[in-house]
Amino acid sequence: MRLFDVVRYPLDRFDSAGVLLDAVPPTTGATSVHVARLDAGGTIGRHRAVRRQVLGVVSGDVEVRTDDEPRVTAGPGTLVVWEPGELHQTWAVTEAVLVIVETSGDLDVADPFVERTA
């Protein structure tokens, strides 16, 4: 077994505010994983997804938006998927902890995953 300290840094790209990221070391493939800690009122600023992005809400409530669509509330247990090229933004309604996975791979969203409407 090997133990490492998590690398934690503030996210300031995309005009983001109130966001700390815990980085998991990158894989040899095209996948990265971060744990984001958002202050209430914080935002991951508007930006285009370079790769497929999966945002998992661990705790707290956030609002998410794609392009210029209305904001949608996402709470604990929700997964949000943005495809490459989608313009999107996330706002923290309360303090929130999110897991963010960026990948060039495919997602297997077959059973037991059920897509819900916004």
N, CA, C and O atoms as a MOPAC input file, in Angstrom:
PM7 MOZYME 1SCF
protein

 N      0.84900 1    -1.18000 1     0.00000 1
 C      0.00000 1     0.00000 1     0.00000 1
 C      0.88700 1     1.23300 1     0.00000 1
 O      1.95800 1     1.24400 1     0.60600 1
 N      0.42500 1     2.27300 1    -0.68900 1
 C      1.13600 1     3.55000 1    -0.72900 1
 C      0.13700 1     4.64100 1    -0.35600 1
 O     -1.01900 1     4.59300 1    -0.77400 1
 N      0.56800 1     5.60500 1     0.41500 1
 C     -0.28600 1     6.72200 1     0.83000 1
 C      0.28600 1     8.02400 1     0.29300 1
 O      1.50100 1     8.22400 1     0.27800 1
 N     -0.60300 1     8.90500 1    -0.14700 1
 C     -0.20000 1    10.20100 1    -0.67800 1
 C     -1.09400 1    11.27200 1    -0.08800 1
 O     -2.23000 1    10.99100 1     0.29500 1
 N     -0.60200 1    12.48300 1    -0.01000 1
 C     -1.43300 1    13.62000 1     0.35600 1
 C     -2.19600 1    14.07700 1    -0.87000 1
 O     -1.64900 1    14.12000 1    -1.97200 1
 N     -3.45400 1    14.41500 1    -0.68000 1
 C     -4.27100 1    14.95100 1    -1.76600 1
 C     -3.73100 1    16.31700 1    -2.15200 1
 O     -3.35800 1    17.10700 1    -1.28600 1
 N     -3.68900 1    16.59300 1    -3.42700 1
 C     -3.30000 1    17.91700 1    -3.91000 1
 C     -4.56800 1    18.74800 1    -3.98300 1
 O     -5.48200 1    18.42700 1    -4.74400 1
 N     -4.62800 1    19.82000 1    -3.19200 1
 C     -5.81300 1    20.68800 1    -3.14100 1
 C     -5.42200 1    22.06400 1    -3.65100 1
 O     -4.39800 1    22.62100 1    -3.25800 1
 N     -6.26100 1    22.60600 1    -4.54000 1
 C     -5.96900 1    23.93600 1    -5.07100 1
 C     -7.26800 1    24.64200 1    -5.43800 1
 O     -8.26200 1    23.98900 1    -5.75600 1
 N     -7.26400 1    25.98100 1    -5.39600 1
 C     -8.46800 1    26.72500 1    -5.78100 1
 C     -8.64000 1    26.71300 1    -7.29800 1
 O     -7.67000 1    26.81700 1    -8.04800 1
 N     -9.88900 1    26.58500 1    -7.73200 1
 C    -10.19400 1    26.68600 1    -9.15500 1
 C    -10.49800 1    28.14300 1    -9.44700 1
 O    -11.45700 1    28.70600 1    -8.92000 1
 N     -9.67300 1    28.74900 1   -10.29100 1
 C     -9.90600 1    30.14900 1   -10.64800 1
 C    -10.09900 1    30.34100 1   -12.14500 1
 O    -10.33200 1    31.46100 1   -12.60000 1
 N    -10.00500 1    29.25500 1   -12.92100 1
 C    -10.27300 1    29.35900 1   -14.36000 1
 C    -11.76700 1    29.54800 1   -14.58700 1
 O    -12.57700 1    29.22800 1   -13.71700 1
 N    -12.12500 1    30.05800 1   -15.73400 1
 C    -13.51200 1    30.24100 1   -16.16400 1
 C    -14.27700 1    31.22900 1   -15.27100 1
 O    -15.50400 1    31.15900 1   -15.20700 1
 N    -13.58900 1    32.14100 1   -14.58600 1
 C    -14.22900 1    33.05600 1   -13.63700 1
 C    -14.92900 1    32.30500 1   -12.50800 1
 O    -15.96900 1    32.74500 1   -12.01700 1
 N    -14.36500 1    31.18500 1   -12.10300 1
 C    -14.91600 1    30.40500 1   -10.99900 1
 C    -14.61400 1    31.11300 1    -9.69000 1
 O    -13.64800 1    31.86900 1    -9.59200 1
 N    -15.45300 1    30.86100 1    -8.67600 1
 C    -15.24900 1    31.46800 1    -7.36000 1
 C    -15.76200 1    30.52000 1    -6.28600 1
 O    -16.77700 1    29.84800 1    -6.47300 1
 N    -15.05200 1    30.47100 1    -5.15500 1
 C    -15.49700 1    29.66100 1    -4.03200 1
 C    -15.38200 1    28.17000 1    -4.27900 1
 O    -16.19700 1    27.39800 1    -3.77300 1
 N    -14.36800 1    27.74000 1    -5.06000 1
 C    -14.21500 1    26.32500 1    -5.40500 1
 C    -12.80700 1    25.85700 1    -5.05500 1
 O    -11.82300 1    26.46800 1    -5.47200 1
 N    -12.71400 1    24.77100 1    -4.28600 1
 C    -11.45000 1    24.09400 1    -4.03400 1
 C    -11.52800 1    22.73000 1    -4.69300 1
 O    -12.53400 1    22.03300 1    -4.55500 1
 N    -10.47200 1    22.33700 1    -5.41200 1
 C    -10.42100 1    21.02900 1    -6.05600 1
 C     -9.41100 1    20.14200 1    -5.35800 1
 O     -8.29700 1    20.57100 1    -5.05700 1
 N     -9.80700 1    18.89100 1    -5.10100 1
 C     -8.89700 1    17.84800 1    -4.65100 1
 C     -8.60500 1    17.00400 1    -5.87400 1
 O     -9.52100 1    16.41900 1    -6.45100 1
 N     -7.35000 1    16.92800 1    -6.28000 1
 C     -6.98700 1    16.21800 1    -7.50200 1
 C     -6.58900 1    14.78300 1    -7.19000 1
 O     -5.82400 1    14.52300 1    -6.26200 1
 N     -7.11700 1    13.86700 1    -7.97400 1
 C     -6.67300 1    12.48400 1    -7.96800 1
 C     -5.65800 1    12.38600 1    -9.10100 1
 O     -5.90100 1    12.94000 1   -10.17300 1
 N     -4.53100 1    11.70200 1    -8.90700 1
 C     -3.52800 1    11.66000 1    -9.97200 1
 C     -4.13200 1    11.21400 1   -11.30300 1
 O     -4.99100 1    10.33300 1   -11.32900 1
 N     -3.68900 1    11.81300 1   -12.40000 1
 C     -4.23600 1    11.43700 1   -13.70600 1
 C     -3.90500 1     9.98900 1   -14.05200 1
 O     -2.90000 1     9.43700 1   -13.60600 1
 N     -4.77200 1     9.39700 1   -14.85400 1
 C     -4.53000 1     8.03300 1   -15.32300 1
 C     -3.70900 1     8.08000 1   -16.60600 1
 O     -3.50800 1     9.14900 1   -17.18200 1
 N     -3.24600 1     6.93600 1   -17.04300 1
 C     -2.49600 1     6.88900 1   -18.29200 1
 C     -3.41900 1     7.08900 1   -19.48500 1
 O     -2.95400 1     7.46400 1   -20.56200 1
 N     -4.71000 1     6.85000 1   -19.31900 1
 C     -5.68400 1     7.10400 1   -20.38100 1
 C     -6.13800 1     8.54200 1   -20.32500 1
 O     -5.52300 1     9.36900 1   -19.65300 1
 N     -7.19300 1     8.83800 1   -21.01600 1
 C     -7.69500 1    10.21000 1   -21.07400 1
 C     -8.84200 1    10.39800 1   -20.09100 1
 O     -9.95500 1    10.74200 1   -20.48900 1
 N     -8.57300 1    10.17300 1   -18.80400 1
 C     -9.57600 1    10.34100 1   -17.76500 1
 C     -8.94200 1    11.08200 1   -16.59600 1
 O     -7.80500 1    10.79800 1   -16.21800 1
 N     -9.68000 1    12.03300 1   -16.02500 1
 C     -9.22800 1    12.69800 1   -14.80700 1
 C    -10.38600 1    12.74700 1   -13.82300 1
 O    -11.55200 1    12.76800 1   -14.21500 1
 N    -10.04500 1    12.76400 1   -12.53600 1
 C    -11.04100 1    12.78000 1   -11.47200 1
 C    -10.66000 1    13.86700 1   -10.47500 1
 O     -9.50100 1    13.98800 1   -10.07700 1
 N    -11.66200 1    14.66000 1   -10.07700 1
 C    -11.46900 1    15.68400 1    -9.04800 1
 C    -12.63200 1    15.62900 1    -8.06800 1
 O    -13.74700 1    15.25400 1    -8.42700 1
 N    -12.35700 1    16.00500 1    -6.83500 1
 C    -13.40700 1    16.26500 1    -5.85300 1
 C    -13.45600 1    17.77700 1    -5.69900 1
 O    -12.45100 1    18.40100 1    -5.35700 1
 N    -14.61500 1    18.36900 1    -5.95000 1
 C    -14.76700 1    19.82200 1    -5.85700 1
 C    -15.55500 1    20.15900 1    -4.60100 1
 O    -16.58800 1    19.55000 1    -4.32100 1
 N    -15.06600 1    21.12000 1    -3.86100 1
 C    -15.73900 1    21.61600 1    -2.65600 1
 C    -16.13200 1    23.05400 1    -2.94500 1
 O    -15.28000 1    23.92900 1    -3.10000 1
 N    -17.43500 1    23.28200 1    -3.01400 1
 C    -17.94100 1    24.61400 1    -3.36000 1
 C    -18.55000 1    25.27500 1    -2.13100 1
 O    -19.32700 1    24.66000 1    -1.40100 1
 N    -18.18800 1    26.53300 1    -1.91400 1
 C    -18.84800 1    27.34000 1    -0.89800 1
 C    -20.25400 1    27.66100 1    -1.38300 1
 O    -20.49800 1    27.72200 1    -2.58800 1
 N    -21.18000 1    27.86500 1    -0.45200 1
 C    -22.51600 1    28.32200 1    -0.83900 1
 C    -22.35600 1    29.60600 1    -1.63800 1
 O    -21.66400 1    30.52300 1    -1.19600 1
 N    -22.97900 1    29.68800 1    -2.80200 1
 C    -22.84200 1    30.85000 1    -3.66400 1
 C    -21.67000 1    30.75900 1    -4.62400 1
 O    -21.51800 1    31.61700 1    -5.49400 1
 N    -20.83000 1    29.72600 1    -4.48000 1
 C    -19.68900 1    29.55700 1    -5.37300 1
 C    -20.14100 1    29.06900 1    -6.74200 1
 O    -21.26900 1    28.60400 1    -6.90400 1
 N    -19.26000 1    29.17600 1    -7.71500 1
 C    -19.59500 1    28.73600 1    -9.06100 1
 C    -18.39000 1    28.14300 1    -9.76000 1
 O    -17.26600 1    28.61500 1    -9.59100 1
 N    -18.62900 1    27.11200 1   -10.54400 1
 C    -17.65200 1    26.65700 1   -11.53500 1
 C    -18.09400 1    27.36100 1   -12.80200 1
 O    -19.13200 1    27.03800 1   -13.37900 1
 N    -17.30200 1    28.31900 1   -13.22200 1
 C    -17.69500 1    29.23300 1   -14.29200 1
 C    -18.00900 1    28.56300 1   -15.61100 1
 O    -17.64400 1    27.41300 1   -15.85800 1
 N    -18.68100 1    29.30100 1   -16.43200 1
 C    -19.14400 1    28.84100 1   -17.73600 1
 C    -17.94900 1    28.49300 1   -18.63500 1
 O    -17.04600 1    29.30600 1   -18.83600 1
 N    -17.96700 1    27.27600 1   -19.16200 1
 C    -16.90000 1    26.81400 1   -20.04500 1
 C    -17.40600 1    25.65600 1   -20.89900 1
 O    -18.42900 1    25.04400 1   -20.59300 1
 N    -16.68100 1    25.36800 1   -21.96400 1
 C    -17.03300 1    24.24600 1   -22.84200 1
 C    -16.35400 1    22.97400 1   -22.33700 1
 O    -15.19600 1    22.99300 1   -21.92000 1
 N    -17.08900 1    21.88600 1   -22.38400 1
 C    -16.51200 1    20.59000 1   -22.02700 1
 C    -15.55800 1    20.16900 1   -23.14200 1
 O    -15.94900 1    20.08500 1   -24.30600 1
 N    -14.32100 1    19.90800 1   -22.78200 1
 C    -13.33700 1    19.44600 1   -23.75100 1
 C    -13.54300 1    17.94800 1   -23.99200 1
 O    -13.44500 1    17.46000 1   -25.11800 1
 N    -13.82600 1    17.24400 1   -22.90900 1
 C    -14.12800 1    15.81000 1   -22.96800 1
 C    -15.49600 1    15.60400 1   -22.31300 1
 O    -16.06900 1    16.55300 1   -21.77800 1
 N    -16.01700 1    14.40200 1   -22.34900 1
 C    -17.25900 1    14.10600 1   -21.64600 1
 C    -17.02500 1    14.37100 1   -20.15600 1
 O    -16.00700 1    13.95400 1   -19.60300 1
 N    -17.95900 1    15.05900 1   -19.51200 1
 C    -17.82700 1    15.36700 1   -18.08600 1
 C    -19.01300 1    14.80000 1   -17.33200 1
 O    -20.16700 1    14.97900 1   -17.72000 1
 N    -18.69900 1    14.11000 1   -16.24200 1
 C    -19.72100 1    13.58300 1   -15.35200 1
 C    -19.53500 1    14.26900 1   -14.00700 1
 O    -18.46200 1    14.19800 1   -13.40800 1
 N    -20.57900 1    14.93100 1   -13.53800 1
 C    -20.55600 1    15.60500 1   -12.24700 1
 C    -21.48700 1    14.82900 1   -11.33400 1
 O    -22.68000 1    14.71100 1   -11.61500 1
 N    -20.95100 1    14.29900 1   -10.24400 1
 C    -21.75300 1    13.57900 1    -9.25800 1
 C    -21.88600 1    14.42100 1    -8.00900 1
 O    -20.88300 1    14.83100 1    -7.42500 1
 N    -23.12400 1    14.68600 1    -7.59000 1
 C    -23.35500 1    15.48100 1    -6.37900 1
 C    -23.29900 1    14.54000 1    -5.18100 1
 O    -24.14000 1    13.65100 1    -5.04000 1
 N    -22.30100 1    14.74100 1    -4.31600 1
 C    -22.13000 1    13.93300 1    -3.11800 1
 C    -22.93800 1    14.53400 1    -1.96800 1
 O    -23.64200 1    13.81700 1    -1.25700 1
 N    -22.83300 1    15.84700 1    -1.79200 1
 C    -23.59700 1    16.51600 1    -0.74100 1
 C    -23.89700 1    17.94200 1    -1.17300 1
 O    -23.18700 1    18.52200 1    -1.99500 1
 N    -24.96200 1    18.49700 1    -0.60500 1
 C    -25.36400 1    19.85700 1    -0.92000 1
 C    -26.24600 1    19.91600 1    -2.15000 1
 O    -26.57000 1    18.89800 1    -2.76100 1
 N    -26.62300 1    21.12700 1    -2.49400 1
 C    -27.47200 1    21.35600 1    -3.66400 1
 C    -26.78100 1    22.33000 1    -4.60500 1
 O    -26.20300 1    23.32800 1    -4.17400 1
 N    -26.84900 1    22.02400 1    -5.89700 1
 C    -26.28100 1    22.89100 1    -6.91600 1
 C    -27.33000 1    23.13400 1    -7.98700 1
 O    -28.33600 1    22.43000 1    -8.07600 1
 N    -27.06800 1    24.13900 1    -8.78600 1
 C    -27.83900 1    24.37400 1    -9.99400 1
 C    -26.87200 1    24.24000 1   -11.15400 1
 O    -25.73100 1    24.69600 1   -11.07400 1
 N    -27.32300 1    23.61900 1   -12.22700 1
 C    -26.49200 1    23.41500 1   -13.40800 1
 C    -27.23900 1    23.93100 1   -14.61900 1
 O    -28.46900 1    23.98000 1   -14.64800 1
 N    -26.45800 1    24.31800 1   -15.62300 1
 C    -27.06200 1    24.81800 1   -16.85500 1
 C    -26.17000 1    24.43700 1   -18.02800 1
 O    -24.94300 1    24.44700 1   -17.92800 1
 N    -26.80800 1    24.10500 1   -19.13000 1
 C    -26.12500 1    23.85100 1   -20.38900 1
 C    -26.52300 1    24.94400 1   -21.35900 1
 O    -27.70100 1    25.28000 1   -21.48300 1
 N    -25.53000 1    25.50200 1   -22.05200 1
 C    -25.76800 1    26.59000 1   -23.00200 1
 C    -26.60300 1    27.67300 1   -22.32800 1
 O    -26.26000 1    28.12500 1   -21.23600 1
 N    -27.67900 1    28.08700 1   -22.95600 1
 C    -28.52900 1    29.12700 1   -22.36800 1
 C    -29.84900 1    28.57200 1   -21.86500 1
 O    -30.82200 1    29.31200 1   -21.73000 1
 N    -29.89100 1    27.27600 1   -21.58700 1
 C    -31.10300 1    26.65300 1   -21.04900 1
 C    -31.31400 1    27.13100 1   -19.60700 1
 O    -30.38800 1    27.66000 1   -18.99200 1
 N    -32.51800 1    26.94900 1   -19.06600 1
 C    -32.76300 1    27.32100 1   -17.66600 1
 C    -31.90600 1    26.47000 1   -16.72300 1
 O    -31.49500 1    25.36100 1   -17.06600 1
 N    -31.65100 1    27.00500 1   -15.54400 1
 C    -30.91900 1    26.26000 1   -14.52000 1
 C    -31.78900 1    25.10100 1   -14.01300 1
 O    -33.01400 1    25.20300 1   -13.94700 1
 N    -31.11900 1    24.00300 1   -13.66100 1
 C    -31.78200 1    22.82800 1   -13.11000 1
 C    -31.11800 1    22.50900 1   -11.77500 1
 O    -29.89100 1    22.53500 1   -11.67600 1
 N    -31.90300 1    22.21200 1   -10.75700 1
 C    -31.37100 1    21.87700 1    -9.44000 1
 C    -30.94700 1    20.41200 1    -9.40900 1
 O    -31.65900 1    19.53900 1    -9.90500 1
 N    -29.79000 1    20.15500 1    -8.82700 1
 C    -29.27500 1    18.79200 1    -8.67400 1
 C    -28.82300 1    18.62200 1    -7.22800 1
 O    -28.03700 1    19.41800 1    -6.71400 1
 N    -29.32400 1    17.58700 1    -6.58800 1
 C    -28.97100 1    17.31000 1    -5.19800 1
 C    -28.18100 1    16.02800 1    -5.06800 1
 O    -27.81100 1    15.41700 1    -6.07000 1
 N    -27.91600 1    15.61200 1    -3.82600 1
 C    -27.12700 1    14.40900 1    -3.58700 1
 C    -27.68200 1    13.20000 1    -4.34200 1
 O    -28.89200 1    12.97500 1    -4.38000 1
 N    -26.77800 1    12.43300 1    -4.93800 1
 C    -27.17500 1    11.25200 1    -5.67800 1
 C    -27.46100 1    11.51600 1    -7.14600 1
 O    -27.80300 1    10.59300 1    -7.88500 1
 N    -27.32500 1    12.76500 1    -7.57900 1
 C    -27.58100 1    13.11100 1    -8.98400 1
 C    -26.28400 1    13.07700 1    -9.77800 1
 O    -25.24300 1    13.53200 1    -9.30400 1
 N    -26.35300 1    12.53900 1   -10.98400 1
 C    -25.24700 1    12.59400 1   -11.93700 1
 C    -25.65800 1    13.50000 1   -13.08800 1
 O    -26.75300 1    13.36400 1   -13.63300 1
 N    -24.78600 1    14.41800 1   -13.45100 1
 C    -25.01900 1    15.31000 1   -14.58600 1
 C    -23.95000 1    14.97700 1   -15.61800 1
 O    -22.76900 1    14.89300 1   -15.27900 1
 N    -24.34900 1    14.78600 1   -16.87600 1
 C    -23.39600 1    14.44100 1   -17.93100 1
 C    -23.42700 1    15.52800 1   -18.99400 1
 O    -24.48400 1    15.86400 1   -19.52700 1
 N    -22.24300 1    16.07700 1   -19.29800 1
 C    -22.09000 1    17.03100 1   -20.39500 1
 C    -21.22800 1    16.37800 1   -21.45500 1
 O    -20.20100 1    15.77000 1   -21.15300 1
 N    -21.65200 1    16.50800 1   -22.69200 1
 C    -20.90100 1    15.95000 1   -23.80700 1
 C    -19.85000 1    16.95800 1   -24.27700 1
 O    -19.98000 1    18.15300 1   -24.01000 1
 N    -18.81200 1    16.48900 1   -24.97300 1
 C    -17.78400 1    17.40300 1   -25.46800 1
 C    -18.40500 1    18.54500 1   -26.28000 1
 O    -19.27900 1    18.32900 1   -27.11900 1
 N    -17.93500 1    19.74900 1   -26.01000 1
 C    -18.41500 1    20.92900 1   -26.71900 1
 C    -19.55700 1    21.64600 1   -26.03600 1
 O    -19.83500 1    22.79900 1   -26.36500 1
 N    -20.24200 1    20.98900 1   -25.07900 1
 C    -21.36100 1    21.65500 1   -24.40800 1
 C    -20.84800 1    22.75700 1   -23.48000 1
 O    -19.94300 1    22.54200 1   -22.67300 1
 N    -21.44000 1    23.92100 1   -23.61400 1
 C    -21.14800 1    25.06400 1   -22.75200 1
 C    -21.97400 1    24.88300 1   -21.48900 1
 O    -23.18400 1    24.67600 1   -21.56800 1
 N    -21.33400 1    24.95900 1   -20.31700 1
 C    -22.07100 1    24.68100 1   -19.08100 1
 C    -21.48600 1    25.43100 1   -17.89500 1
 O    -20.36600 1    25.94000 1   -17.94200 1
 N    -22.28300 1    25.48300 1   -16.82800 1
 C    -21.87800 1    26.16100 1   -15.59900 1
 C    -22.57600 1    25.50000 1   -14.41900 1
 O    -23.65100 1    24.91800 1   -14.56800 1
 N    -21.95700 1    25.59400 1   -13.24500 1
 C    -22.49700 1    25.03300 1   -12.00900 1
 C    -22.45300 1    26.09200 1   -10.91600 1
 O    -21.45300 1    26.79400 1   -10.76900 1
 N    -23.54600 1    26.21000 1   -10.14200 1
 C    -23.63200 1    27.13100 1    -9.00900 1
 C    -23.97800 1    26.34500 1    -7.75600 1
 O    -24.80600 1    25.43500 1    -7.80600 1
 N    -23.35900 1    26.68300 1    -6.63700 1
 C    -23.67700 1    26.03300 1    -5.36400 1
 C    -24.77700 1    26.81500 1    -4.65800 1
 O    -24.60900 1    27.99300 1    -4.34300 1
 N    -25.90000 1    26.15300 1    -4.41300 1
 C    -26.99100 1    26.75600 1    -3.64800 1
 C    -26.62400 1    26.70800 1    -2.17100 1
 O    -26.84700 1    27.66700 1    -1.43200 1
 N    -26.05700 1    25.57700 1    -1.75100 1
 C    -25.53800 1    25.38700 1    -0.39600 1
 C    -24.08100 1    24.95400 1    -0.54400 1
 O    -23.60700 1    24.75800 1    -1.66300 1
 N    -23.37000 1    24.80400 1     0.56500 1
 C    -22.04700 1    24.18600 1     0.45200 1
 C    -22.25100 1    22.84200 1    -0.21900 1
 O    -23.22400 1    22.14600 1     0.07200 1
 N    -21.35100 1    22.46900 1    -1.10700 1
 C    -21.53300 1    21.23200 1    -1.86400 1
 C    -20.20600 1    20.53600 1    -2.08200 1
 O    -19.15500 1    21.17000 1    -2.18500 1
 N    -20.28000 1    19.20700 1    -2.15100 1
 C    -19.13400 1    18.38700 1    -2.52000 1
 C    -19.53300 1    17.61900 1    -3.77700 1
 O    -20.57000 1    16.95700 1    -3.81500 1
 N    -18.68900 1    17.72200 1    -4.80600 1
 C    -18.96400 1    17.11300 1    -6.09700 1
 C    -17.79200 1    16.23800 1    -6.50500 1
 O    -16.64700 1    16.53700 1    -6.16800 1
 N    -18.06700 1    15.16300 1    -7.22500 1
 C    -17.02400 1    14.38700 1    -7.87800 1
 C    -17.15300 1    14.68500 1    -9.36600 1
 O    -18.23600 1    14.56000 1    -9.93900 1
 N    -16.05000 1    15.07800 1    -9.98800 1
 C    -16.05200 1    15.42500 1   -11.40700 1
 C    -15.10600 1    14.47800 1   -12.13900 1
 O    -13.91900 1    14.39300 1   -11.82400 1
 N    -15.65700 1    13.76800 1   -13.12100 1
 C    -14.87100 1    12.84800 1   -13.94100 1
 C    -14.90200 1    13.37800 1   -15.36900 1
 O    -15.97500 1    13.62100 1   -15.92200 1
 N    -13.74200 1    13.55300 1   -15.95800 1
 C    -13.63200 1    13.94900 1   -17.36000 1
 C    -12.99400 1    12.78400 1   -18.09800 1
 O    -11.96200 1    12.26100 1   -17.67600 1
 N    -13.61900 1    12.37600 1   -19.21300 1
 C    -13.11100 1    11.21500 1   -19.92100 1
 C    -13.34600 1    11.31800 1   -21.42100 1
 O    -14.31600 1    11.92900 1   -21.87200 1
 N    -12.46300 1    10.72500 1   -22.17200 1
 C    -12.66700 1    10.57600 1   -23.60700 1
 C    -13.35800 1     9.25600 1   -23.90300 1
 O    -13.72200 1     8.97600 1   -25.04600 1
 N    -13.53600 1     8.45200 1   -22.87200 1
 C    -14.17300 1     7.15100 1   -23.04500 1
 C    -15.68600 1     7.25300 1   -23.09500 1
 O    -16.26400 1     8.32600 1   -22.91800 1
 N    -16.31000 1     6.11900 1   -23.34000 1
 C    -17.76400 1     6.03100 1   -23.36300 1
 C    -18.28200 1     5.77600 1   -21.96300 1
 O    -17.56000 1     5.26400 1   -21.10800 1
 N    -19.53700 1     6.13300 1   -21.73100 1
 C    -20.20000 1     5.83200 1   -20.46400 1
 C    -21.15000 1     4.66700 1   -20.68200 1
 O    -21.87500 1     4.62300 1   -21.67600 1
 N    -21.14300 1     3.73800 1   -19.76000 1
 C    -22.07800 1     2.62200 1   -19.82000 1
 C    -23.24700 1     2.97600 1   -18.90700 1
 O    -23.23100 1     2.68200 1   -17.71100 1
 N    -24.25200 1     3.60500 1   -19.48500 1
 C    -25.40100 1     4.05100 1   -18.69400 1
 C    -26.60800 1     3.13100 1   -18.90800 1
 O    -27.75700 1     3.57200 1   -18.92900 1
 N    -26.30700 1     1.84100 1   -19.06700 1
 C    -27.37600 1     0.84700 1   -19.14800 1
 C    -27.90900 1     0.58600 1   -17.73800 1
 O    -27.45000 1     1.19700 1   -16.77300 1
 N    -28.86300 1    -0.30600 1   -17.62600 1
 C    -29.43600 1    -0.68700 1   -16.34200 1
 C    -28.30900 1    -0.92600 1   -15.34800 1
 O    -27.38600 1    -1.66500 1   -15.69000 1
 N    -28.31000 1    -0.38100 1   -14.18700 1
 C    -29.42000 1     0.18300 1   -13.41100 1
 C    -29.58400 1     1.70200 1   -13.53600 1
 O    -30.42100 1     2.27500 1   -12.83800 1
 N    -28.82100 1     2.36600 1   -14.39100 1
 C    -28.93200 1     3.81500 1   -14.52700 1
 C    -30.21000 1     4.16200 1   -15.28700 1
 O    -30.52100 1     3.55700 1   -16.31300 1
 N    -30.93100 1     5.12700 1   -14.77500 1
 C    -32.17000 1     5.56100 1   -15.41600 1
 C    -32.06100 1     7.06000 1   -15.64900 1
 O    -31.89000 1     7.82900 1   -14.70300 1
 N    -32.16000 1     7.47700 1   -16.90800 1
 C    -32.10400 1     8.89700 1   -17.21700 1
 C    -33.42400 1     9.54000 1   -16.84400 1
 O    -34.49400 1     9.02000 1   -17.15900 1
 N    -33.33800 1    10.66800 1   -16.17500 1
 C    -34.56100 1    11.37900 1   -15.80300 1
 C    -34.63400 1    12.68700 1   -16.55000 1
 O    -33.62900 1    13.18100 1   -17.06200 1
 N    -35.81100 1    13.23900 1   -16.60900 1
 C    -35.98200 1    14.53200 1   -17.27900 1
 C    -35.61800 1    15.61800 1   -16.29100 1
 O    -35.71200 1    15.43100 1   -15.07800 1
 N    -35.20400 1    16.75300 1   -16.82100 1
 C    -34.76900 1    17.87800 1   -15.98000 1
 C    -35.90400 1    18.43000 1   -15.15400 1
 O    -35.71000 1    19.37800 1   -14.39400 1

